[in-house]
Amino acid sequence: MNALLMSKSKPKVLDWRYQNIVTPVKYQGQCGSCYAFTAIAALESLLILKNKNLNQNIDLSEQQLLDCSSWYGNRGCRGGDVGQAYEYLKSFKIQRESSYPYTGIAGTCKYDESKGVTIVENNEKYWVDGADEIKLLVVQNPVVAGLDASSIYFKNYHSGIITSDDCGQQMNHSVLIIGYGSEKNVEYWIVKNSYGTQWGERGYARIKIGIKEGTCGINKYIAFPVLN
């Protein structure tokens, strides 16, 4: 991690929702497209941070990544990697949801450059070493994290703080970390999921900030886009 980032201070609590840069929770359905939803969620938030003329109504296309980023190693509804999604977006502009709507089924790429909104300059990926490093990144902008979502508890989560007893350590899902907080001396990440607003705390979850690999493996892998 670069020295400039390490030198930045971090607040005791942070929730990017209160800064109005987190776009609404979406629903991926039965398609294994979390990589597309989290890649887009991070990009939407970063665009709002960079451009004061934009607001939370910006809605970019997950379906474009589902259909088109297979050229970069992603597998449609069978899973993928956020980093590979951003590699695709370094060469192809992302379209709005209105021009390339989500169907939840991987299909033929229908990219239309004339309807593209922005291009990603680069993508940052970190195999991190603890929660403090992640906090320093989240202070800059929301970031994508991989975690284990295979447990029944996670799938049926309603509220409260998810602990290490509630899930494993395999990376089979991705979420957007939008902040962190503390309740009764238990620190937690605030994450935006793509299971719809009926899941969790209106589509969000709180996950205990653990040591080393973290609760549900959330401390392992972090990614986010870089814009001009």
SULWOPE-V890842 format. One line per field, one symbol per residue. ss: DSSP state (H for helix, E for strand, L for the rest). phi: phi as a letter, one per 40 degrees, with the letter a starting at -180 (. if undefined). psi: psi as a letter, one per 40 degrees, with the letter a starting at -180 (. if undefined). A space follows every 50 residues. Layout:
ss: ???
phi: ???
psi: ???
This chain:
ss: LLHHHHHLLLLLLEEHHHHLLLLLLLELLLLELHHHHHHHHHHHHHHHHH LLLLLLLLLELHHHHHHHHHHHLLLLLELLLHHHHHHHHLLLLEEELLLL LLLLLLLLLLLLHHHEEELLLEEEEEELLLHHHHHHHHLLLLEEEEELLL LHHHHLLLLLEELHHHLLLLLLEEEEEEEEEEELLEEEEEEELLELLLLL ELLEEEEELLLLLLHHHLLLEEEEEELL
phi: .ccccccccbccbaaccccfbbcdcbbcgcccbddcccccdccdcccccc bcccacccaccccdcccbcccbhcbfcbhabcdcccccccbbccccdcca ccbgbcbccbdbdcbccabccabbbbccbhccccdcccccadbcbcacbc cccccbdbagbcbcccacbccbabbbcbiaaaafgbcacbbcbbbgcccg cfgbabbdcccfcgcggcccbbaacbbc
psi: hiddddeiihidihhedeefehiihiheaehgfddddddddddddddddd heeiaeehhihdddddddeddeeifbeeiahdddddddeedhihiiddeg iheehhahhfhhdeeidiihdiihhhgigiddddddddddiiihiiihee iddddehdiahhieeeiaehheiiihheaiaihfehiiihihifeieeia gfeiihhhhiibeiheeeedhiiiihi.
